[in-house]
Amino acid sequence: MIAGLRDRVKGAHGDEGLSIVEMVVVVFILGIVLAMVQTTTVTAQKDVASNASRLDQLQQSKVALEAMSKVLRTSVLPSQLGDSCPTCDDAAFILGDSKNVKFYANINNDSNVTGPSQVSYTVDAAGNLKENIHGPNPHAATDYDYQYSCTLPTAGCVVLSRTLAKKVDTSTALFTYYDASGATIAPPLNATTLPLVDSIDILIKVKVASNVPAVSLTERVTLPNADAVTNDAASS
């Protein structure tokens, strides 16, 4: 009899399960664990997104700065490349202000057959930094009266446009101009100051996300050929 009673008591204890208090404690602990996992996951995702934005900003800034500085160094008076260009030999630079510049560049001009291209860099209100390259109209190799009326890329006429960077900060000056003495030339450039440009500071500030600090890159570009004819004439 006693043995049977013990078996009944043991069986009763084995089937009693969990109490409500124990279930609440288990659920509470699981909630804490899940919250910690979720917080860690969200933080990791934010860090990955932030790093991706920083890399994107840096890459855009580097690509734009390298592209612009490379072409700006080739700025040239068209009269240096030919005997006559009555409409375009006053200065290497056509226009310039804090966010836009246009100039003649000695690019895409193998053996000096094509002639100088008109190149412009502009930033629109949305922060898109664009490069436009316009080669001269097709002409005879000995015809140095360069014209730029062609509008479509055809054989003998180069018309290119591309976006170098997006989300460029438009509240700061992208271009700062200096003369041969290092003095700043106040923009916008005019007929008097255009021929004086001897170097340019480029400042590119890109910010693609509100929660990531902007990336700023700057470089001073010297222009060895921009005023070569003017300097020669002044020294003679």
C-alpha positions in Angstrom: 0.0 0.0 0.0 2.7 2.4 0.9 4.6 1.7 -2.3 1.5 2.4 -4.3 0.9 5.7 -2.5 4.5 6.7 -3.3 4.0 5.9 -7.0 0.8 8.0 -7.1 2.5 10.9 -5.4 5.5 10.7 -7.8 3.3 10.5 -10.8 1.3 13.6 -9.7 4.5 15.6 -9.3 5.8 14.5 -12.7 2.6 15.8 -14.5 2.2 19.1 -12.8 4.1 21.1 -15.6 5.1 24.8 -15.2 3.4 27.4 -13.1 2.3 30.8 -14.5 5.1 32.5 -12.6 7.7 30.3 -14.2 6.2 30.9 -17.7 6.3 34.6 -17.1 9.9 34.5 -16.1 10.9 32.4 -19.1 9.0 34.8 -21.5 10.6 37.8 -19.8 14.1 36.3 -20.2 13.5 35.4 -23.9 12.2 39.0 -24.5 15.4 40.4 -23.1 17.6 38.1 -25.2 15.6 38.9 -28.4 15.8 42.7 -27.7 19.6 42.4 -27.3 19.9 40.5 -30.5 17.6 43.0 -32.4 19.6 46.0 -31.0 22.9 44.4 -32.0 21.5 43.6 -35.5 20.1 47.2 -36.1 23.4 48.7 -34.8 25.4 46.5 -37.2 23.2 47.4 -40.1 23.5 51.1 -39.3 27.3 50.8 -39.1 27.4 49.0 -42.5 25.2 51.6 -44.1 27.3 54.5 -42.6 30.6 52.9 -43.8 29.1 52.4 -47.3 28.0 56.1 -47.4 31.5 57.2 -46.3 33.2 55.1 -48.9 30.7 56.4 -51.6 31.4 60.0 -50.6 35.1 59.5 -50.7 35.1 57.6 -54.0 32.9 60.2 -55.7 35.1 63.0 -54.4 38.4 61.3 -55.5 37.0 60.5 -59.0 35.8 64.0 -59.5 38.9 65.7 -58.2 41.3 63.6 -60.3 39.2 64.0 -63.4 39.0 67.8 -63.1 42.5 68.5 -62.1 43.9 66.3 -65.0 41.9 68.2 -67.6 42.3 71.7 -66.0 46.1 71.3 -66.3 45.8 71.1 -70.0 44.0 74.5 -70.2 45.5 76.4 -73.1 45.1 79.5 -75.3 43.9 78.3 -78.7 46.4 80.6 -80.3 49.1 78.3 -78.8 47.9 75.5 -81.0 47.4 77.3 -84.3 48.0 80.5 -86.3 44.6 82.0 -86.0 41.5 81.7 -84.0 40.0 85.2 -84.0 37.0 84.3 -81.9 38.7 82.3 -79.1 42.3 83.4 -78.5 41.8 86.1 -75.9 42.2 83.8 -72.9 42.3 80.1 -72.0 39.2 80.6 -69.8 35.9 81.4 -71.2 33.9 81.9 -68.0 34.4 81.2 -64.3 32.5 81.6 -61.0 32.4 79.8 -57.7 30.5 76.8 -59.1 31.1 76.8 -62.8 34.1 77.1 -65.1 34.6 76.8 -68.8 37.9 76.8 -70.7 39.8 75.6 -73.7 41.7 72.3 -73.0 44.3 70.6 -75.1 42.8 67.1 -74.9 41.7 64.6 -77.6 44.1 66.4 -79.9 46.6 63.9 -81.2 49.3 65.5 -83.3 47.5 68.8 -82.9 45.1 67.9 -85.7 41.8 68.4 -84.0 42.4 71.5 -82.0 41.4 72.5 -78.4 38.2 71.3 -76.8 35.8 73.5 -74.8 35.4 71.9 -71.4 33.0 73.0 -68.7 32.4 71.9 -65.1 29.1 72.8 -63.5 27.2 72.1 -60.4 23.4 72.3 -60.5 21.0 73.0 -57.7 20.6 69.3 -56.9 24.4 69.0 -56.4 25.2 67.1 -59.6 28.7 67.9 -60.8 28.9 67.5 -64.5 31.7 67.5 -67.1 31.0 68.6 -70.6 33.6 68.3 -73.4 32.9 69.9 -76.8 35.5 69.4 -79.6 35.7 71.9 -82.5 33.8 71.4 -85.7 35.5 69.2 -88.3 38.1 71.3 -90.2 41.2 71.0 -92.4 44.4 70.3 -90.5 45.7 73.7 -91.5 42.5 75.6 -90.5 43.0 77.0 -87.1 39.8 79.0 -87.0 38.2 76.7 -84.5 34.4 76.7 -84.3 32.1 74.9 -81.8 28.7 74.8 -83.4 28.3 71.0 -83.8 25.8 69.6 -81.3 25.9 65.8 -81.8 28.8 63.4 -81.5 29.8 62.6 -85.1 32.9 61.7 -86.9 35.3 64.6 -86.3 33.2 66.2 -83.6 33.5 65.2 -79.9 30.5 66.0 -77.7 30.7 64.3 -74.3 28.8 64.7 -71.0 29.0 62.8 -67.8 28.2 63.2 -64.1 31.4 63.1 -62.0 29.7 63.3 -58.5 26.3 63.6 -56.9 25.2 65.3 -53.7 27.9 67.9 -54.0 27.5 70.7 -51.3 26.5 73.8 -53.2 26.8 76.1 -50.2 30.6 76.3 -50.5 32.7 77.5 -53.4 33.9 74.8 -55.7 36.4 76.9 -57.5 38.8 79.6 -56.3 41.0 81.5 -58.8 44.5 82.9 -58.4 46.7 85.1 -60.5 50.5 84.5 -61.1 51.3 86.4 -57.8 49.0 84.1 -55.8 46.4 86.8 -55.2 42.8 85.7 -55.3 40.7 86.7 -58.3 37.1 87.5 -57.2 34.5 85.7 -59.2 32.7 85.9 -61.5 35.6 86.3 -63.9 35.3 89.0 -66.6 37.1 90.0 -69.7 39.8 91.7 -67.6 40.4 88.8 -65.1 39.9 85.8 -67.4 43.4 86.1 -68.9 44.9 86.4 -65.4 44.0 82.9 -64.1 47.2 81.1 -63.2 46.0 78.5 -60.7 42.7 77.2 -59.3 41.7 75.6 -56.0 39.1 72.8 -56.3 37.1 72.0 -53.2 34.7 69.1 -53.5 32.4 68.4 -50.6 30.1 65.4 -50.9 27.4 64.4 -48.5 25.1 61.6 -49.5 23.4 60.8 -46.2 22.2 63.1 -43.4 23.7 60.9 -40.6 27.2 60.7 -42.1 29.7 63.6 -42.0 30.5 65.1 -45.4 33.8 64.2 -47.1 35.9 67.2 -48.4 38.8 67.0 -50.8 40.8 69.9 -52.1 43.6 70.5 -54.5 45.4 73.5 -56.1 45.8 73.0 -59.8 48.6 75.0 -61.5 48.0 76.0 -65.1 51.3 76.1 -66.9 49.9 76.9 -70.4 46.9 79.0 -69.5 48.8 82.3 -69.9 52.0 81.3 -71.6 51.4 83.6 -74.6 50.6 86.5 -72.4 53.7 86.0 -70.3 55.9 85.7 -73.4 54.5 88.9 -74.8 54.9 90.7 -71.5 58.6 89.7 -71.3 59.4 90.7 -74.9 
